[in-house]
Amino acid sequence: MENNGSLEQALQDGNIFRQLNTLIVAHLRHHNLSQACPSSSKSVPAASAVASATMTPLNVEVPPNRLLELVAKGLAAENNGTFRGVSSSVLLPTSYGSIATPRTASIDFSVTHVKGTSKTLPKHESKQISEHKSVVRCARFSSDGMFFATGGADTSIKLFEVPKVKQMLSGDTQARPLIRSFYDHAEPINDLDFHPRNTILISSAKDKCIKFFDFSKTTAKRAFKVFQDTHNVRSVSFHPSGEFLLADTGVSGAINQVRYSSTGSVYVTASKDGAIRLFDGVSAKCVRSISGAHGNAEVTSAMFTRDQRFVLSSGKDSTVKLWEIASGRMVKEYIGAKRVKLRSQAIFNDTEEFVISIDEANNEVVTWDARTAEKVAKWPSNHNGAPRWIEHSPVESVFVTCGTDRSVRFWKESV
């Protein structure tokens, strides 16, 4: 029996090693990594070298970044789902923070797609669901799409529950989608983010603070934790594990936005100096800089595709661009929407099949087919003045626009 147990354990260990080697080879192949050959000046694909050394098939099918995803999840599990001393008792039910399976597979944007084959985005309609006392400056959805928050120049933060918004839109007069309001900043809110697992919402503001709010507590109006800085905190982003936090304070140059990739292995900054910069998520070393990404105009937003191979950027030159990380080259350009004044952003819809942004001149929400770069839809924003911010749910076809008219509008597909 003991020998059988040892054999079973050996077989299990061998299977784990084979799976690990497969993931490593796939990771090296997907990222086109190479190494110097000792016997010559040439370089060879690292995936081929590891595959040969471990007798692993080179072209085994593995989803892109699967190794990074498992490492991130493992690190999170190792820390038992806690965040800097926050008790697990403040967690929502197990469904909170769960990541829904993407509705479509990742799109290879490096392939040339013929114009005329564009998809059509179903028509959307919007309804005002709330307003601030001043300009609404930012918005953010939780990773499971169950909540979104807005931050205003009036220094307040409002938290909404998406199912209740839908109930209200369907005619339920008893539905109250605004479930929390927080008042703890002294100056306008710049950015927001949700912890990936805990019921924590963070905010950054012009008062040089980052504040942490526990939205599981119905009576809490103020932050339970505050990070005080010496400069205006323009943008914040949680690491996917929830154990780390990125914040830009403009010490080394003003940055409009900072965002982690889906696994946290890299992060991107959109800068006022017109550059897009990519940093290693562990060493914080800049691994690629794209200067003049939007000519002489500042870059107002930057975000990764799910597979981390591309970055979508928006600039005050009225263009939206898609960049290949490995080469630093622009692979798509989305034109036809004027943006020269507001620090607005460009976003993907939840399936990454469409790119959505704001046209300041015509006060419209504009959509392009992400693959062909053709404009496929434009709708009146229904704001009094162009929206300042647009944010899409990561799990379904709904999004939010926020305006200089103080309003928050919720968009969904027309029935």
C-alpha positions as CSV (number, residue, x, y, z in Angstrom):
1,M,0.0,0.0,0.0
2,E,2.8,2.4,0.8
3,N,4.5,1.6,-2.5
4,N,1.2,2.2,-4.3
5,G,0.9,5.5,-2.5
6,S,4.5,6.5,-3.5
7,L,3.8,5.6,-7.1
8,E,0.5,7.5,-7.1
9,Q,2.3,10.6,-5.7
10,A,5.1,10.3,-8.2
11,L,2.6,10.1,-11.1
12,Q,0.8,13.1,-9.7
13,D,4.0,15.1,-9.4
14,G,5.0,14.1,-12.9
15,N,1.7,15.3,-14.2
16,I,2.1,18.7,-12.4
17,F,5.6,19.1,-13.9
18,R,4.3,18.3,-17.4
19,Q,1.5,20.9,-17.0
20,L,4.0,23.5,-15.6
21,N,6.4,22.9,-18.5
22,T,3.5,23.2,-21.0
23,L,2.5,26.5,-19.4
24,I,6.0,27.9,-19.5
25,V,6.6,27.0,-23.1
26,A,3.2,28.5,-24.1
27,H,4.0,31.7,-22.2
28,L,7.4,32.1,-23.9
29,R,5.8,31.3,-27.3
30,H,3.0,33.8,-26.9
31,H,5.4,36.6,-25.9
32,N,8.0,35.8,-28.6
33,L,10.8,35.7,-26.1
34,S,14.3,34.7,-27.2
35,Q,17.7,33.9,-25.8
36,A,21.3,34.2,-27.1
37,C,22.8,31.1,-28.6
38,P,26.2,30.3,-26.8
39,S,27.7,29.0,-30.1
40,S,26.8,31.9,-32.3
41,S,25.7,35.5,-32.3
42,K,22.2,34.6,-33.2
43,S,19.2,34.3,-30.8
44,V,16.9,31.4,-30.7
45,P,13.2,31.3,-29.5
46,A,13.2,30.6,-25.7
47,A,10.1,28.5,-26.2
48,S,12.0,26.1,-28.5
49,A,14.9,25.8,-26.1
50,V,12.7,25.0,-23.1
51,A,10.5,22.6,-25.1
52,S,13.6,20.7,-26.2
53,A,15.1,20.6,-22.7
54,T,11.9,19.4,-21.1
55,M,10.5,17.2,-24.0
56,T,7.4,19.4,-24.1
57,P,5.4,19.8,-27.3
58,L,6.1,23.3,-28.7
59,N,2.7,24.1,-30.2
60,V,0.5,22.8,-27.5
61,E,-2.8,24.9,-27.2
62,V,-2.9,27.0,-24.1
63,P,-4.9,30.3,-23.7
64,P,-2.7,33.4,-23.8
65,N,-1.3,34.4,-20.4
66,R,-2.7,31.3,-18.6
67,L,0.5,31.0,-16.6
68,L,0.3,34.6,-15.4
69,E,-3.4,34.2,-14.5
70,L,-2.7,31.1,-12.4
71,V,0.3,32.8,-10.6
72,A,-1.9,35.8,-9.8
73,K,-4.6,33.6,-8.4
74,G,-2.1,31.5,-6.4
75,L,-0.6,34.6,-4.8
76,A,-4.1,35.8,-3.9
77,A,-5.0,32.5,-2.4
78,E,-1.8,32.3,-0.4
79,N,-2.8,35.5,1.3
80,N,-6.3,34.1,2.2
81,G,-8.1,36.9,0.5
82,T,-7.1,39.6,3.0
83,F,-6.0,43.1,2.2
84,R,-3.7,44.9,4.6
85,G,-5.5,43.8,7.7
86,V,-9.1,44.0,6.4
87,S,-11.0,41.2,8.0
88,S,-12.6,38.6,5.7
89,S,-15.8,39.4,7.6
90,V,-16.3,42.4,5.4
91,L,-16.5,40.3,2.3
92,L,-19.6,40.1,0.2
93,P,-21.0,36.7,-0.7
94,T,-18.7,34.5,-2.7
95,S,-20.2,35.7,-5.9
96,Y,-18.7,39.2,-5.4
97,G,-15.5,39.8,-7.3
98,S,-15.9,36.6,-9.4
99,I,-14.7,37.2,-13.0
100,A,-17.3,36.1,-15.6
101,T,-16.1,34.1,-18.6
102,P,-15.6,36.5,-21.6
103,R,-18.4,36.3,-24.1
104,T,-15.9,36.0,-26.9
105,A,-12.4,34.8,-27.3
106,S,-9.5,37.4,-27.4
107,I,-9.2,39.1,-30.8
108,D,-5.9,39.1,-32.7
109,F,-5.7,42.7,-33.7
110,S,-2.4,42.2,-35.5
111,V,-4.3,40.6,-38.4
112,T,-5.5,42.9,-41.1
113,H,-9.3,43.0,-41.3
114,V,-11.0,44.0,-44.5
115,K,-13.2,47.1,-44.4
116,G,-16.8,46.3,-45.2
117,T,-16.8,43.3,-42.9
118,S,-17.5,45.4,-39.8
119,K,-20.0,44.2,-37.2
120,T,-22.9,46.3,-36.1
121,L,-23.3,47.3,-32.4
122,P,-27.0,47.0,-31.3
123,K,-28.6,50.4,-30.7
124,H,-28.4,51.5,-27.1
125,E,-30.6,53.8,-25.1
126,S,-29.7,55.8,-22.0
127,K,-31.5,57.1,-18.9
128,Q,-30.3,59.6,-16.3
129,I,-30.2,57.7,-13.0
130,S,-28.5,60.3,-10.7
131,E,-26.5,63.5,-10.6
132,H,-23.8,65.2,-8.5
133,K,-23.8,68.8,-7.4
134,S,-21.0,69.6,-9.8
135,V,-19.2,68.0,-12.8
136,V,-19.0,64.2,-12.7
137,R,-15.3,63.5,-13.3
138,C,-14.9,59.7,-13.4
139,A,-16.6,56.4,-13.1
140,R,-15.6,52.7,-12.6
141,F,-17.3,49.3,-12.6
142,S,-16.4,46.5,-10.2
143,S,-14.7,43.5,-11.9
144,D,-17.9,41.4,-11.6
145,G,-20.0,44.2,-13.1
146,M,-22.3,44.2,-10.1
147,F,-21.5,47.8,-9.0
148,F,-20.2,51.0,-10.4
149,A,-19.1,54.2,-8.7
150,T,-18.9,57.9,-9.8
151,G,-16.7,60.7,-8.5
152,G,-17.5,64.4,-8.8
153,A,-16.0,67.8,-8.5
154,D,-18.3,68.2,-5.6
155,T,-15.9,65.8,-3.7
156,S,-18.6,63.1,-3.3
157,I,-18.5,59.5,-4.4
158,K,-21.7,57.7,-5.4
159,L,-22.0,53.9,-5.5
160,F,-24.7,52.1,-7.6
161,E,-25.9,48.5,-7.8
162,V,-26.4,47.5,-11.4
163,P,-29.3,45.0,-10.9
164,K,-31.2,47.7,-9.1
165,V,-30.5,50.1,-12.0
166,K,-32.0,47.6,-14.4
167,Q,-35.0,47.2,-12.1
168,M,-35.6,50.9,-12.1
169,L,-35.2,51.1,-15.9
170,S,-37.8,48.3,-16.3
171,G,-40.4,50.4,-14.4
172,D,-39.9,49.3,-10.8
173,T,-40.6,52.5,-8.9
174,Q,-39.4,51.0,-5.7
175,A,-35.9,50.3,-6.9
176,R,-33.2,52.5,-5.4
177,P,-29.9,51.9,-7.4
178,L,-27.9,54.5,-5.4
179,I,-26.8,52.4,-2.4
180,R,-24.0,54.5,-0.9
181,S,-22.7,58.0,-0.9
182,F,-19.3,58.9,0.5
183,Y,-18.1,62.3,1.7
184,D,-14.5,62.4,2.8
185,H,-12.4,64.3,0.3
186,A,-11.7,68.0,0.4
187,E,-11.2,68.5,-3.3
188,P,-12.5,67.0,-6.7
189,I,-12.2,63.3,-7.3
190,N,-9.8,62.2,-10.0
191,D,-10.1,58.4,-10.2
192,L,-11.7,55.3,-8.6
193,D,-11.2,51.6,-8.5
194,F,-12.7,48.5,-6.8
195,H,-10.7,45.9,-5.0
196,P,-11.0,42.7,-7.0
197,R,-12.3,40.6,-4.1
198,N,-13.0,42.7,-1.0
199,T,-15.8,45.2,-0.7
200,I,-13.3,48.1,-0.9
201,L,-13.6,51.1,-3.1
202,I,-10.6,53.5,-3.4
203,S,-10.5,57.1,-4.7
204,S,-7.8,59.6,-5.5
205,A,-8.3,63.3,-5.5
206,K,-6.8,66.7,-5.9
207,D,-6.5,66.9,-2.1
208,K,-3.4,64.7,-2.4
209,C,-5.1,61.7,-0.8
210,I,-6.0,58.1,-1.6
211,K,-9.0,56.9,0.5
212,F,-10.3,53.5,1.1
213,F,-14.1,52.9,1.7
214,D,-15.7,49.7,2.9
215,F,-19.0,49.6,1.1
216,S,-20.3,46.5,2.9
217,K,-21.1,48.8,5.9
218,T,-24.3,50.6,5.2
219,T,-23.7,53.5,7.6
220,A,-20.1,54.2,6.6
221,K,-19.7,57.6,5.0
222,R,-16.0,58.1,5.5
223,A,-12.8,56.2,4.7
224,F,-11.4,53.6,7.0
225,K,-7.9,54.2,5.6
226,V,-6.1,57.2,4.1
227,F,-2.8,57.5,2.2
228,Q,-1.6,61.1,2.3
229,D,0.7,62.2,-0.5
230,T,2.5,65.5,-1.3
231,H,1.0,65.9,-4.8
232,N,-2.3,65.7,-6.6
233,V,-3.1,62.0,-7.0
234,R,-4.4,61.8,-10.6
235,S,-5.0,58.0,-11.1
236,V,-5.2,54.7,-9.2
237,S,-5.3,51.1,-10.1
238,F,-5.5,47.9,-8.0
239,H,-3.3,44.9,-8.9
240,P,-5.5,41.9,-10.0
241,S,-4.4,40.1,-6.9
242,G,-5.6,43.0,-4.7
243,E,-2.3,43.0,-2.8
244,F,-0.8,46.0,-4.5
245,L,-1.9,49.5,-5.6
246,L,-0.6,51.8,-8.3
247,A,-1.0,55.5,-7.9
248,D,0.3,58.4,-9.9
249,T,1.2,61.7,-8.2
250,G,2.9,63.4,-11.0
251,V,6.3,63.6,-9.2
252,S,8.2,62.5,-12.3
253,G,5.9,64.1,-14.9
254,A,2.1,64.5,-15.1
255,I,0.2,61.3,-15.9
256,N,-3.5,61.3,-16.8
257,Q,-4.1,57.6,-16.2
258,V,-2.4,54.4,-15.0
259,R,-3.8,50.9,-15.4
260,Y,-2.6,47.4,-14.6
261,S,-3.0,44.6,-17.2
262,S,-5.3,41.7,-16.5
263,T,-2.6,39.7,-14.7
264,G,-0.6,42.5,-13.2
265,S,2.5,41.5,-15.0
266,V,2.7,44.9,-16.6
267,Y,1.2,48.4,-16.3
268,V,0.7,51.3,-18.6
269,T,0.7,55.1,-18.1
270,A,-0.9,57.8,-20.3
271,S,1.1,61.0,-20.0
272,K,0.6,64.7,-20.5
273,D,3.9,64.8,-22.4
274,G,2.3,62.7,-25.2
275,A,4.0,59.4,-24.3
276,I,2.6,55.9,-23.5
277,R,5.0,54.0,-21.2
278,L,4.9,50.3,-20.2
279,F,6.4,49.1,-17.0
280,D,7.3,45.7,-15.6
281,G,4.7,44.9,-12.9
282,V,7.3,43.5,-10.5
283,S,10.4,45.6,-11.0
284,A,8.6,48.8,-12.0
285,K,11.2,49.2,-14.7
286,C,10.1,50.9,-17.9
287,V,10.2,48.3,-20.7
288,R,8.8,50.4,-23.5
289,S,8.1,54.0,-24.2
290,I,6.1,55.3,-27.2
291,S,6.9,59.0,-27.5
292,G,4.6,61.3,-29.4
293,A,1.9,58.6,-29.4
294,H,-0.7,61.2,-30.3
295,G,1.6,63.8,-32.0
296,N,2.2,66.8,-29.7
297,A,-1.1,66.2,-27.9
298,E,-1.4,64.7,-24.4
299,V,-2.5,61.1,-24.0
300,T,-5.7,61.0,-21.9
301,S,-6.2,57.3,-21.4
302,A,-4.6,53.9,-21.9
303,M,-5.9,50.4,-21.3
304,F,-4.8,46.8,-22.1
305,T,-6.7,44.2,-24.1
306,R,-7.5,41.1,-22.1
307,D,-4.6,39.1,-23.6
308,Q,-2.1,41.9,-22.7
309,R,-0.8,42.1,-26.3
310,F,-2.2,45.5,-27.1
311,V,-2.9,48.9,-25.6
312,L,-5.8,51.2,-26.5
313,S,-5.0,54.9,-26.1
314,S,-6.9,58.1,-26.5
315,G,-5.4,61.5,-27.1
316,K,-6.4,65.2,-27.4
317,D,-5.5,65.0,-31.1
318,S,-9.0,63.5,-31.7
319,T,-7.7,60.0,-32.4
320,V,-7.9,56.6,-30.7
321,K,-5.1,54.2,-31.4
322,L,-4.2,50.5,-30.8
323,W,-0.6,49.6,-30.1
324,E,1.1,46.3,-30.2
325,I,3.2,45.9,-27.0
326,A,5.8,43.6,-28.4
327,S,6.9,45.9,-31.2
328,G,5.6,49.3,-30.1
329,R,3.9,49.8,-33.5
330,M,0.5,51.2,-34.1
331,V,-1.8,48.6,-35.6
332,K,-5.2,50.4,-35.7
333,E,-6.3,54.0,-35.7
334,Y,-9.9,55.1,-35.0
335,I,-10.8,58.5,-36.3
336,G,-13.9,60.7,-36.7
337,A,-14.6,61.9,-33.1
338,K,-13.2,65.2,-31.9
339,R,-11.6,65.4,-28.5
340,V,-9.4,68.4,-27.7
341,K,-10.5,69.8,-24.4
342,L,-11.8,67.1,-22.0
343,R,-9.7,64.4,-20.3
344,S,-12.0,61.7,-21.7
345,Q,-11.1,58.2,-22.5
346,A,-11.6,55.5,-25.1
347,I,-12.8,52.0,-24.0
348,F,-13.6,48.6,-25.3
349,N,-17.0,47.1,-24.9
350,D,-17.1,43.9,-22.8
351,T,-16.3,41.6,-25.8
352,E,-13.6,43.9,-27.2
353,E,-15.3,43.8,-30.6
354,F,-16.0,47.5,-30.4
355,V,-14.2,50.7,-29.4
356,I,-16.3,53.5,-27.8
357,S,-15.5,57.1,-27.2
358,I,-16.9,60.7,-27.1
359,D,-17.2,63.2,-29.9
360,E,-17.0,66.6,-28.1
361,A,-17.9,68.7,-31.2
362,N,-21.2,66.8,-31.9
363,N,-21.9,65.7,-28.3
364,E,-22.2,62.1,-29.4
365,V,-21.1,58.6,-28.2
366,V,-19.2,57.1,-31.1
367,T,-18.4,53.4,-31.8
368,W,-16.0,51.7,-34.1
369,D,-15.5,48.1,-35.1
370,A,-12.4,47.3,-33.2
371,R,-11.0,45.0,-35.9
372,T,-11.7,47.1,-39.1
373,A,-11.5,50.6,-37.4
374,E,-14.7,51.6,-39.3
375,K,-17.1,53.9,-37.5
376,V,-20.3,51.8,-37.0
377,A,-22.5,53.9,-34.7
378,K,-23.0,57.3,-33.3
379,W,-25.7,58.3,-30.8
380,P,-26.6,61.6,-29.1
381,S,-25.2,61.6,-25.6
382,N,-28.3,63.1,-24.2
383,H,-26.1,65.1,-21.9
384,N,-26.3,68.9,-21.8
385,G,-22.8,69.3,-23.1
386,A,-20.3,66.6,-24.1
387,P,-19.8,63.8,-21.5
388,R,-16.5,63.9,-19.7
389,W,-16.2,60.2,-19.0
390,I,-17.3,56.9,-20.4
391,E,-17.0,53.5,-18.7
392,H,-18.1,50.1,-19.9
393,S,-19.1,47.0,-17.8
394,P,-16.5,44.2,-18.1
395,V,-19.2,41.5,-18.3
396,E,-22.2,42.7,-20.3
397,S,-23.4,45.3,-22.8
398,V,-24.0,48.2,-20.6
399,F,-22.0,51.4,-20.0
400,V,-22.1,54.7,-18.1
401,T,-21.5,58.3,-19.2
402,C,-20.8,61.2,-16.9
403,G,-21.2,64.8,-17.8
404,T,-20.2,68.3,-17.3
405,D,-23.9,68.8,-16.8
406,R,-23.5,66.9,-13.4
407,S,-25.6,63.9,-14.6
408,V,-24.9,60.1,-14.6
409,R,-26.5,58.2,-17.5
410,F,-26.8,54.4,-17.8
411,W,-26.8,52.9,-21.3
412,K,-28.2,49.5,-22.3
413,E,-29.3,47.8,-25.5
414,S,-32.6,49.0,-26.8
415,V,-35.4,46.4,-26.4
